[in-house]
């Protein structure tokens, strides 16, 4: 990253380093934080796998410091003990409060126990770093770690809540650690207003403004608006997703069978990986869709941009799964609309904040393949509608999801907190 380091350092607590290919939004934000002049330190909870998919935009991430990714080793334990001896009351009060909030949920207690040594060791290491704020991406274990670091090191902390980290309800045992973190954080960011409303319930009305919607940003220089494809048959559909229940890919394939039976010419390229791959291949075989549906492997951001330019419609009929998990606003929807391609999806979670029915795309009820087929048939027959939705989508992404703007908006709030100009601190 370029730019002089003129502002206080920020420690980012993220799931893994190197960053996961499925989380480009985390990298996009950190790149902009560095460009804004903040010294950037990164604490990964775990070492990143050698993911075969690497996005070119990740090359712009050059943090000042990357702290050890190992969860537990001899050095970590020694530093954790040293922190306990130096700040016994801070450590014990913080851990007692978090474990009390975990209630009778053994999974929550185990999650806290797993990150505690690393958090305490990091609090010690920060004594030698110019870090004045701790921020975590995701509201679960990374936010647990950030909360412990912040409380013990005497630094403000914040976190960004996304999707599974706040919606998933399994195991169904009482666990109030999320509510505790919302109350204690200097700021809480969410990737949709839908999620913000849910988290504000944990705060008294006078403090609810501390929960702020911070839309995910994408690199608009990578995803440029493309002219519509020349009128041709068949209609070209694209979906890039993790192969899991909440993406509604079984519904998508059922809709493809419906389209085929109606005589609507189309072809679908579906890229990704995940636990449902075998089931999806079986569904393609069962519906005899091999001639019009291609299941590919995960692809890099730059290839996604190419495939978007070469498609007519992006489709992913999202749903809420059996655990309560659902998408926030999929980043790939932003990429599709930035390319001026309309999106068809399910009307769940924060998706309608981006895929606005009849304005930037078409929304359908979850788990309804006939409704998906109806929306796709409508778009297949109406090229001007596809073009109008795509143009409006590009304008909305420019205003709402440009990574430079989203990072600046978030940083303005964090810098106000660092400067002491923001009223209404964390609750007890």
C-alpha positions in Angstrom: 0.0 0.0 0.0 1.1 3.5 -0.7 0.9 6.7 1.3 2.6 8.1 4.4 1.7 6.7 7.8 0.3 9.9 9.3 -2.6 8.4 11.4 -2.9 6.1 14.4 -2.4 2.4 13.8 -5.3 0.0 13.6 -5.1 -3.7 14.4 -7.4 -5.9 12.2 -8.4 -9.3 13.7 -9.3 -11.5 10.7 -10.0 -15.2 10.3 -6.8 -16.2 8.5 -3.7 -14.9 6.8 -3.1 -15.1 3.9 -6.7 -13.9 3.6 -9.3 -16.3 2.4 -10.3 -16.0 -1.2 -13.9 -16.0 -0.2 -13.5 -12.8 1.8 -12.2 -10.2 -0.7 -14.3 -7.5 1.0 -12.0 -7.8 4.1 -8.9 -7.2 2.0 -10.6 -4.3 0.0 -11.3 -2.5 3.3 -7.8 -3.0 4.7 -6.2 -1.8 1.5 -8.1 1.5 1.7 -7.3 1.9 5.5 -3.6 1.7 4.6 -4.1 4.2 1.7 -5.8 6.6 4.1 -2.5 6.8 6.1 -3.2 4.4 9.0 -0.4 2.0 10.0 -2.1 -1.4 9.5 -1.4 -4.4 11.7 -3.1 -7.8 11.2 -3.8 -10.5 13.7 -5.1 -13.7 11.9 -6.7 -16.3 14.1 -5.4 -19.2 12.0 -2.9 -19.7 9.2 -4.5 -19.3 5.8 -4.6 -22.3 3.5 -2.8 -22.2 0.2 -5.9 -21.5 -1.7 -5.6 -22.2 -5.4 -7.7 -19.1 -6.1 -5.9 -15.9 -5.6 -7.4 -12.5 -6.4 -5.1 -10.0 -8.1 -6.4 -7.2 -5.8 -4.8 -9.0 -2.8 -1.4 -7.9 -4.1 -2.2 -4.3 -2.9 -2.4 -5.5 0.7 0.9 -4.7 2.4 0.5 -4.4 6.2 3.1 -3.0 8.5 2.9 -6.0 10.8 1.4 -9.5 10.6 1.3 -11.0 14.1 1.7 -14.8 14.5 -1.1 -16.9 13.1 -0.6 -19.9 15.4 -3.4 -20.2 17.9 -1.2 -21.7 20.7 2.5 -22.3 21.2 5.0 -21.8 24.0 5.7 -18.1 23.3 2.0 -17.3 23.2 1.4 -19.0 26.6 4.4 -17.2 28.1 3.1 -13.8 26.9 -0.4 -14.6 28.0 0.8 -15.4 31.5 2.9 -12.2 31.5 -0.2 -10.2 30.6 -2.3 -11.9 33.3 0.4 -11.0 35.9 0.6 -7.4 34.6 -3.1 -6.7 34.4 -4.8 -9.4 36.6 -8.0 -7.5 37.3 -8.5 -6.4 33.7 -8.0 -10.0 32.5 -10.1 -11.7 35.1 -13.0 -9.1 34.8 -13.1 -9.4 31.0 -13.0 -13.2 30.9 -15.5 -13.5 33.7 -17.9 -11.2 31.9 -17.6 -13.0 28.6 -18.0 -16.5 30.1 -20.9 -15.3 32.2 -22.5 -14.1 28.9 -21.8 -17.5 27.3 -24.3 -19.0 29.8 -24.7 -22.8 29.5 -23.4 -23.0 25.9 -20.3 -25.2 25.9 -19.5 -24.3 22.4 -19.3 -20.6 23.3 -17.1 -21.3 26.3 -14.8 -23.5 24.1 -14.6 -20.7 21.5 -13.6 -18.2 24.1 -11.0 -20.5 25.7 -9.4 -21.2 22.3 -8.7 -17.5 21.6 -7.9 -16.3 25.1 -4.2 -17.1 25.1 -3.7 -15.5 21.7 -5.7 -12.4 22.7 -3.7 -11.9 25.9 -0.4 -12.4 24.1 -1.4 -9.8 21.5 -2.3 -7.3 24.2 1.3 -7.7 25.4 2.8 -7.4 21.8 0.8 -4.2 21.2 2.9 -2.4 23.9 5.6 -2.1 21.1 3.2 -1.2 18.3 1.6 2.2 17.5 -1.9 0.7 17.6 -4.8 2.8 19.0 -7.8 0.8 17.8 -8.7 -2.9 17.4 -11.2 -3.9 14.7 -12.5 -7.4 13.9 -14.3 -8.7 10.8 -17.1 -11.0 11.8 -19.0 -11.0 15.1 -17.9 -14.4 16.3 -14.5 -15.7 17.3 -12.6 -12.8 15.8 -14.7 -10.3 17.7 -14.2 -12.4 20.9 -10.5 -12.0 20.4 -10.7 -8.2 19.6 -12.9 -7.6 22.7 -10.4 -9.3 25.0 -7.5 -7.5 23.4 -9.2 -4.1 23.6 -10.4 -4.5 27.2 -7.0 -5.8 28.5 -4.9 -3.3 26.5 -7.1 -0.4 27.3 -7.9 0.3 23.7 -11.3 0.8 22.0 -12.5 -2.0 19.8 -15.1 -2.4 17.1 -16.3 -5.2 14.8 -18.1 -5.7 11.5 -20.9 -8.2 11.6 -21.7 -10.0 8.3 -24.1 -13.0 8.1 -23.5 -16.5 9.5 -21.8 -14.8 12.5 -25.1 -13.3 13.6 -27.9 -15.3 11.9 -26.9 -18.9 12.5 -28.8 -20.3 15.5 -27.2 -23.7 16.1 -26.5 -25.0 18.6 -29.7 -23.7 20.2 -28.3 -23.0 23.6 -28.4 -19.6 25.4 -25.4 -17.5 24.5 -25.4 -13.7 25.0 -21.8 -13.1 24.0 -22.9 -11.3 20.9 -25.1 -8.9 22.9 -22.2 -8.3 25.4 -19.8 -7.4 22.5 -22.4 -5.1 21.0 -22.7 -3.3 24.3 -19.0 -3.0 24.9 -17.7 -2.1 21.4 -16.9 1.5 20.6 -18.6 0.9 17.3 -20.5 -2.0 15.6 -20.7 -2.1 11.8 -23.0 -4.3 9.8 -23.1 -5.0 6.1 -26.8 -4.2 5.7 -29.5 -2.1 7.4 -31.4 -5.4 8.0 -28.5 -6.7 10.2 -28.1 -3.3 11.9 -31.8 -3.3 13.0 -31.2 -6.8 14.5 -28.2 -5.7 16.5 -29.6 -2.4 17.7 -32.1 -4.4 19.8 -29.2 -5.2 22.2 -28.8 -1.5 23.1 -30.9 1.1 24.8 -32.4 3.6 22.4 -29.9 6.4 23.4 -26.9 4.2 22.3 -28.4 2.5 19.2 -26.6 5.0 16.8 -23.3 3.1 17.7 -24.5 0.3 15.4 -23.9 1.6 11.9 -24.5 0.1 8.4 -21.2 0.0 6.6 -21.8 -1.5 3.2 -19.1 -3.8 1.7 -17.1 -2.2 -1.0 -15.7 -3.6 -4.3 -12.9 -2.3 -6.6 -14.8 -0.5 -9.4 -11.7 -0.4 -11.5 -11.9 -4.2 -11.8 -15.7 -4.4 -12.3 -16.4 -1.9 -15.1 -19.8 -1.5 -16.8 -20.1 -3.5 -20.0 -22.3 -3.0 -23.0 -25.1 -5.6 -23.3 -24.3 -8.7 -25.2 -25.5 -8.7 -28.8 -29.1 -10.0 -29.1 -28.6 -13.7 -29.4 -30.0 -17.0 -28.2 -29.6 -18.7 -25.8 -29.7 -16.3 -22.9 -26.5 -16.7 -20.9 -26.9 -17.0 -17.1 -24.1 -16.9 -14.5 -23.8 -17.9 -10.9 -20.7 -17.8 -8.7 -21.3 -19.1 -5.2 -20.2 -21.4 -2.4 -22.1 -24.7 -2.9 -24.1 -24.5 0.4 -27.8 -24.5 1.4 -28.3 -20.8 1.8 -27.4 -20.0 -1.8 -30.5 -21.8 -3.1 -28.7 -23.6 -5.9 -31.0 -26.6 -5.8 -33.9 -24.1 -6.5 -31.8 -22.6 -9.3 -31.4 -26.0 -11.0 -35.0 -26.8 -10.6 -35.8 -23.5 -12.2 -33.5 -24.4 -15.1 -35.4 -27.6 -15.6 -38.6 -25.5 -15.7 -37.1 -23.1 -18.3 -36.0 -26.0 -20.4 -39.5 -27.5 -20.3 -41.0 -24.2 -21.4 -38.7 -24.1 -24.4 -36.8 -21.0 -23.2 -33.2 -21.3 -24.7 -30.5 -20.6 -22.0 -27.2 -21.8 -20.7 -26.0 -21.5 -17.1 -22.4 -21.4 -15.9 -22.2 -22.2 -12.2 -18.8 -21.8 -10.5 -17.8 -22.6 -7.0 -17.1 -25.3 -4.4 -18.6 -26.6 -1.2 -20.4 -29.4 0.5 -23.3 -29.7 -1.9 -21.3 -30.2 -5.1 -22.1 -33.9 -5.3 -25.8 -33.2 -4.7 -25.8 -30.5 -7.4 -24.2 -32.8 -9.9 -26.8 -35.4 -9.1 -29.5 -32.9 -9.7 -28.1 -31.9 -13.0 -28.1 -35.6 -14.0 -31.6 -36.2 -12.7 -33.0 -33.3 -14.6 -30.9 -34.1 -17.7 -29.4 -30.5 -17.7 -25.9 -31.3 -18.8 -26.4 -29.8 -22.2 -27.3 -26.4 -20.8 -25.7 -26.3 -17.3 -22.0 -26.2 -16.6 -20.6 -26.7 -13.0 -17.1 -25.2 -12.8 -14.5 -24.8 -10.1 -14.0 -21.5 -8.1 -12.6 -18.7 -10.1 -10.5 -15.5 -9.2 -12.0 -12.1 -9.1 -10.6 -11.1 -12.4 -12.1 -14.2 -14.1 -15.5 -13.3 -12.4 -15.3 -9.9 -14.1 -14.7 -11.6 -17.5 -17.6 -14.0 -17.0 -19.9 -11.2 -16.0 -19.2 -9.2 -19.1 -20.0 -12.4 -21.1 -23.4 -13.1 -19.5 -26.9 -11.6 -19.7 -28.2 -12.2 -16.1 -26.7 -13.1 -12.8 -28.9 -15.4 -10.8 -28.6 -16.8 -7.2 -32.0 -17.5 -5.4 -30.7 -17.0 -1.8 -32.7 -18.4 1.2 -32.5 -18.9 4.9 -31.1 -22.3 5.8 -32.2 -24.7 8.5 -29.8 -23.1 11.1 -31.2 -19.6 10.4 -28.1 -18.6 8.4 -28.5 -16.4 5.3 -26.5 -14.1 3.2 -25.9 -10.5 4.2 -25.6 -8.9 0.7 -23.4 -11.2 -1.5 -20.4 -9.4 -2.8 -20.8 -11.0 -6.2 -24.2 -9.2 -6.5 -22.3 -5.9 -6.2 -19.8 -7.1 -8.9 -22.6 -8.2 -11.2 -24.5 -4.8 -10.9 -21.2 -2.9 -11.3 -20.8 -4.7 -14.6 -24.4 -3.5 -15.5 -25.8 -7.0 -15.3 -29.2 -7.5 -13.6 -29.5 -9.8 -10.7 -32.3 -12.3 -9.8 -32.3 -13.4 -6.2 -34.4 -14.3 -3.2 -35.9 -11.5 -1.1 -34.1 -12.3 2.2 -31.9 -10.5 4.6 -30.3 -7.3 3.2 -30.5 -8.4 -0.4 -33.4 -6.0 -1.2 -31.2 -3.1 -0.2 -29.1 -3.7 -3.4 -31.3 -5.9 -5.6 -34.2 -3.6 -5.8 -37.2 -5.4 -7.4 -37.9 -3.9 -10.8 -35.1 -1.3 -10.4 -31.7 -3.1 -10.3 -33.0 -6.7 -10.6 -35.9 -9.0 -9.9 -36.7 -10.6 -6.5 -38.5 -13.8 -6.0 -39.8 -15.7 -2.9 -37.2 -18.2 -1.5 -37.5 -21.9 -2.5 -39.8 -21.1 -5.5 -38.3 -22.5 -8.7 -41.3 -21.5 -10.7 -40.9 -17.9 -9.6 -37.2 -18.0 -10.5 -38.1 -19.4 -14.0 -40.8 -16.7 -14.4 -38.3 -14.0 -13.7 -35.7 -15.4 -16.0 -38.2 -16.0 -18.8 -39.3 -12.3 -18.4 -35.7 -11.1 -18.7 -35.0 -13.5 -21.7 -37.9 -11.8 -23.6 -37.1 -8.2 -22.7 -33.6 -7.0 -23.6 -34.4 -3.3 -22.9 -35.5 -4.3 -19.3 -32.2 -6.2 -18.8 -30.3 -3.1 -20.0 -32.4 -0.7 -17.8 -31.9 -2.8 -14.7 -28.2 -3.1 -15.4 -27.7 0.7 -15.8 -29.5 1.4 -12.6 -27.5 -1.3 -10.8 -24.2 0.3 -11.8 -25.3 3.7 -10.5 -26.4 2.2 -7.2 -23.1 0.3 -6.7 -21.2 3.5 -7.5 -23.0 5.3 -4.7 -23.3 2.5 -2.2 -20.4 0.0 -2.7 -17.4 1.8 -4.1 -14.6 0.4 -1.7 -12.9 3.8 -1.5 -16.2 5.5 -0.3 -17.2 2.7 2.0 -13.8 2.6 3.7 -13.8 6.4 4.1 -17.2 6.4 5.7 -16.2 3.7 8.2 -12.8 5.4 8.9 -14.5 8.7 9.6 -16.5 7.1 12.4 -13.5 5.3 13.8 -11.3 8.4 13.7 -14.0 10.4 15.5 -13.9 7.8 18.2 -10.0 7.9 18.3 -10.1 11.7 18.5 -12.6 11.7 21.3 -15.1 13.8 19.3 -17.8 11.2 19.3 -20.4 11.1 22.0 -22.0 8.0 23.5 -19.4 5.4 24.4 -19.9 1.7 25.2 -22.3 0.6 27.8 -21.7 -1.5 30.9 
